[in-house]
Each structure stands twice: as C-alpha cells, then as structure tokens.
Amino acid sequence: MNAHMPTSSLCASYQEFHKSSSLSKIALSDQRSTFPPMSTGFVSKPNNTLPNDTQIQDTTASSNNNCICNRPASHIVCTRCGFELVGRLQKVCPDHPKKLALMDHRECPNRLCKSIHLIEVSLQQ
C-alpha cells in the first residue's frame, strides 16, 4: 500500500477499474464454460493405432544386441589401491544412454582411495 494515499481512495479506484473492465460478470464467474472453445462440447479421443505385437518384438530384439544393461556381475579391481569387489563397473549402454544402474560402481569403494581407475575382470569361464 502507498503510505501517502488513504485506503478509501484505493478501494474507490479499484471499484472504478472493476466497473470499467471489458469482461462481463458472467464470463468472470464461469470461465470454464468458455474455454476451450469447441463446437461439439466434448473432447474427441485421438484415433491412435498401435503397431502389431510382431512389430514391437522385432524392434526390441534388434535393440537387445548392443544392450549391456542386464550384464552379469564381475570381479572389479582398483588399479590404485588394489581393492577388490564383486559387482558391475558403471558403463554407458549404447541402446539406453540415459539409463543409470544405481548399484554399478564408478569409483573405488575404499574410503581412503575413491579412485576412478577401476578394471573389470569377468567371473565367467
């Protein structure tokens, strides 16, 4: 509020503005009835057609060739301190670059080391 202008004059100027407003009182009270403007009065559902199951299977089969998201655990060794553990080294999947496995290791779990120089040795023979 303006300290130099009395409260009654503020209310009066607001009422004058409200009276001179171009919006009608009906439009102010029920704005939902005017938005969105539609001739039929209801929203029609989109006519989407889903591809056949065989098409979906073909696309997922081709993408699984390069996917490393479900690879098995391996033996991980830190080249700086020699710490060893069994798990997975964090890598970027070529098919899912935004997917991140939270249990994958990107640094040495040793509290004194925390090096990022880890190597992965496969446990499978």
N, C-alpha and C positions, 0 to 999 in steps of 0.2 A: 504494500500500500504506500501511497505517497503521503508523507507526513504533512505536507502543506495543503493537501486537498481534503476537505471533510468527507466522511464516509457517506453521508446522504447524497452528495453530488456524484460519487462513484456509482451508487446504486441507480441514480436517475439516468446517468449516461449509459449504463448497461441496459436499462429498460428501453431507452430510445433506440439503441442499437438493435436490440432483440425485436422491437416492433418493426424496424425498417428492414429487417432481414428478408431476403427474397424467398427463403424456404417457407413453405406453408406448415401450419401446425400439424396437419395430417401426415405429412412426409416426415416430420421430426418424430412423431410418436410411433410410426410404423415404417421404419426404413427397410425392414426385411422384405416387405411385400414388393418393393420396387427394385430390389437387387437380387439376383441378376435379371435383367430384362429378358424375358422369354415369352414366346408366343404360345407355347403349349402349357406352360405352368409346371412342368416337371423336367428333370434332367434325364435324358436318354442314356442308357448304358452303352459303352463302346462295344462295337461288334468285333472283338478280338478273336482270332482263331489261333489255337495253339498248334504247334507242329506235332506230327505223329511221334509216338514213342521211339520208333526206329531212328528218326532223325536226331532225337535227343541222345540216344545211346551212341550214335555214330560220332557226335561232336565230343562227348565225354571220353570215348575210347581214344580218340586221336589226341586229346589233351593230356591223357594219363601217361603217354610215352615219355615226356620230359619232366613230369611232376616228381618232386623229391619230398613232398610234404609228409608222406607216411613211410619214410625210410626207417630201418631198424636202428636200435641203439648201437653204439660202437665205443671203442676204447679211446679216450681223449687224453693227451699228454701235453702239459705246458712245457714249451722249449726253454723257458727262462728259469723256472724253479724246479721242474721235474715232477710237479704234482700230477697225479693220475686219477681219473674218474671214469665211470661208465655212464654214457649219455649220448647226446647228439650235439654236434657243433652247429651253431646257427649259420644257415646259408639262405640265400635268396632263391626261391623256386622260380624257374623260368616261366611256368604257366600261371603262377599266383604270386606276383611280385609284392603285393600289398599284404599278403597273409603272413602272420608272425606267430611262431610257436613259442609260447612263453617259457617252456621248460628247456629250450635249447640254450646252450652255453655260448656266450660271445667273449667272455673273459675268464681268466683263471679264478676259481672259487677260493683260492688261498688268500686269506685276509692280508697277508704281508706282500703279496705279489701283484695281483689284479692285472696281469699282462694279457694282451690280446693275441699273443703269439702261441696259438694252440694248434696241434695237429690231430687228425682223426685217423685211427687205425681200426680197420674193420674187424669185428669179432667172428664173422662167418668164415668158414674154411673152404 
